[in-house]
Amino acid sequence: MSKMFTLDEWSKNKLPKEAKGREVAKIVLMPLFWKHVVFTLKVMTTLVRVLHLVDGETKTAMGYIYEVMEKAKETIMKSFNNSGSKYNVVLTIVHNIWTCQLHRP
């Protein structure tokens, strides 16, 4: 994706001459941007699978949902090589939402 902003086609376009186009190119060419993209994909890919299961047409047994959620947490931890400093914030958010939504009468 970042190669797009270094090609001749990009420089010949009107967008790199506009403020918004320059800003987009600046963001996309930053390594930190891609680091955040990778982080987001590691977390969201797993959580979207869980949401798809929970929000599906058929009613899934609660025990199975709990199991899938625990596996999702494990998958997130493994995707960050079990480095808690990288995933603790995300798992805290997931835990808070999980507790609020599913642990009530």
MODELLER restraints for C-alpha pairs under 7 A, 6 or more apart:
rsr = mdl.restraints
at = mdl.atoms
rsr.add(forms.Gaussian(group=physical.xy_distance, feature=features.Distance(at['CA:2:A'], at['CA:28:A']), mean=6.00, stdev=0.5))
rsr.add(forms.Gaussian(group=physical.xy_distance, feature=features.Distance(at['CA:2:A'], at['CA:29:A']), mean=5.79, stdev=0.5))
rsr.add(forms.Gaussian(group=physical.xy_distance, feature=features.Distance(at['CA:4:A'], at['CA:10:A']), mean=6.70, stdev=0.5))
rsr.add(forms.Gaussian(group=physical.xy_distance, feature=features.Distance(at['CA:5:A'], at['CA:25:A']), mean=6.10, stdev=0.5))
rsr.add(forms.Gaussian(group=physical.xy_distance, feature=features.Distance(at['CA:10:A'], at['CA:16:A']), mean=6.93, stdev=0.5))
rsr.add(forms.Gaussian(group=physical.xy_distance, feature=features.Distance(at['CA:15:A'], at['CA:21:A']), mean=4.77, stdev=0.5))
rsr.add(forms.Gaussian(group=physical.xy_distance, feature=features.Distance(at['CA:16:A'], at['CA:22:A']), mean=5.13, stdev=0.5))
rsr.add(forms.Gaussian(group=physical.xy_distance, feature=features.Distance(at['CA:27:A'], at['CA:33:A']), mean=6.50, stdev=0.5))
rsr.add(forms.Gaussian(group=physical.xy_distance, feature=features.Distance(at['CA:42:A'], at['CA:76:A']), mean=6.60, stdev=0.5))
rsr.add(forms.Gaussian(group=physical.xy_distance, feature=features.Distance(at['CA:42:A'], at['CA:79:A']), mean=6.38, stdev=0.5))
rsr.add(forms.Gaussian(group=physical.xy_distance, feature=features.Distance(at['CA:43:A'], at['CA:76:A']), mean=5.88, stdev=0.5))
rsr.add(forms.Gaussian(group=physical.xy_distance, feature=features.Distance(at['CA:46:A'], at['CA:72:A']), mean=5.81, stdev=0.5))
rsr.add(forms.Gaussian(group=physical.xy_distance, feature=features.Distance(at['CA:47:A'], at['CA:72:A']), mean=6.74, stdev=0.5))
rsr.add(forms.Gaussian(group=physical.xy_distance, feature=features.Distance(at['CA:50:A'], at['CA:68:A']), mean=6.77, stdev=0.5))
rsr.add(forms.Gaussian(group=physical.xy_distance, feature=features.Distance(at['CA:50:A'], at['CA:69:A']), mean=6.70, stdev=0.5))
rsr.add(forms.Gaussian(group=physical.xy_distance, feature=features.Distance(at['CA:54:A'], at['CA:60:A']), mean=6.98, stdev=0.5))
rsr.add(forms.Gaussian(group=physical.xy_distance, feature=features.Distance(at['CA:77:A'], at['CA:87:A']), mean=6.54, stdev=0.5))
rsr.add(forms.Gaussian(group=physical.xy_distance, feature=features.Distance(at['CA:80:A'], at['CA:86:A']), mean=6.56, stdev=0.5))
rsr.add(forms.Gaussian(group=physical.xy_distance, feature=features.Distance(at['CA:80:A'], at['CA:87:A']), mean=6.97, stdev=0.5))
